[in-house]
Every structure is written in C-alpha cells, then in structure tokens.
Amino acid sequence: MSFATDNDYLDARADALHTLRSARRRNRIAHVHLFDAFYKAYVATVLGGIGLYGAAGWLGDAPIRGHALDTLNSKGPMYLGAVVALSVAIGLRSAGRGGPLAFELADIRHVL
C-alpha cells in the first residue's frame, strides 16, 4: 500500500481510528443493561445526598448578615451560574460523544 503523501497516510489512520471509536460507542450503547443504569442512578443519588448533608453540616445554622449577605447577593448568582454551566458542559460532552468522560482502554493501549 502506498500513499501519495504523509498527510494521506495520517488521514487514513485518523479515519480508521474514528471508525473504531464509533464501533466501540455503538457496541457500548447497544449493551446497556437496565439494572446497571438503575444502579448508577442509585449510587449518584446516595453520593449526592451525602454531599448535600456534608455541605449542610459545613455551612451550619448561623444566619448570614451584613457584608457576607451583600457579597452573597452580588456574587452568588455568578458562581451558581458558573457551576451550572460547567455541569451542563460536562453532561453535553459526555452525551455528545456517547460515552464516559475517561479514556477507553483501547485508546490507552493502542493509541497513546
């Protein structure tokens, strides 16, 4: 097999890699078990509850007054919006690629 230029060779390798990733994604999506999906939702709910409980304990029951209240009113929406935007971006990235946020084992072994 001969290629006209190095760019053609690199394009062919990139196309082959894209095809293999697409096939792995289709196989992963096709083999989702209902029990696994419920288990992941359960674990996320339990961990989220633990996180909320810990945050409530860390914040305490003292009312916010004075300068702290002014700071919360002026900068709170900005920080909350940034957290929500980051969460949505992470979710869209994961859903858009059809899979996990981590590298797949095949990419680690053969590509990297």
N, C-alpha and C positions, 0 to 999 in steps of 0.2 A: 504494500500500500504506500503510495507516495502522495504527498501533499505539495501544493504549489508554493506555499509559504508557511512560515512558522505560525502566522495568525490563523491560517486554515486548520492547522493541527490543533491549536489551542481552542478554536471554536468547536471543533469536533469533540474534543474532550469535555468542554463545558456542556455541550448538548447531551452527551452521554451521561454526564453527572446529573443534569436536570431530569433526564428520563428516569434514571434510577431513583432519584428522590421522589419523583411523582408516583412511581410504582410503590415505593415503601409507604408513602402517605395514603394511597388508595387502599393498600392492604391493612394498614393500621386502622383506618376509619371503618373498613368493612368488618373488622373483627372486634368491635366494641361490645363487651358483654354488659347486660343490663345491671347485673349485680355489682360489677366494677364501677359503673357510673354512680350508682347509689352509694357505694362505699366512699368514693371520692367526695361526693356531696356531704356525706355524714362527717367525714374527717374535717372537711373545710368548715362545717358548721361548728363542730366541737372546738377546733382551734380558734375560730373567730370568737366564740363565746368566752373562751379562756382569755383571749386578748382583750376583749371588752371588760371583763371582770378585773383583769390586772390593771387596765387603764383607769377604771373607776377607783380602784384602791390607791393608785399612784396619785390621782388628782385630789382625792379627799373630798370632804364635805364643806370646806370653808367657802363662804360666798366671795365672789370676785368684786372688788370695789376700787374706786379711784383710778389711778394711772393704768393699772392692769386691765380694767374694764374698757378704758378708752383704746388701749392697744389691741385688745381682743376685737373690739368693734371695728377698728380701722384696718387691721391686718389679717384678722381671722378668715374672712371670705376669700382673700387672696391665697392663703395657704391651703384652705379646704378645696378651693378650685384646682390648685396645682396637684393635690393628692388625687382628686377625682380624675383629672385629665391624664395623669400618669397611669392610673389604674385602667382607664379606658384604652389608652395606647397599648399597654401590655396585653390586655384582652384582645384587642383588634389584631395585634401582631401574631398572637398565638392562633387565633381563629383564622386569620387570613392565610397562614401557612399550613393550617390543618394539623397542627401538632403541638408538641411540647416546646417549652422555652429552652431546653437544654439541647446540646448537640446529640445527634443519634450515634449509636455505637458504630454503625457502618462508616459514618463520616470520620469518626475519630480514628478508626483502624486503617482506612484506605485513603482518605483524602488528606488528612492532616499529617 
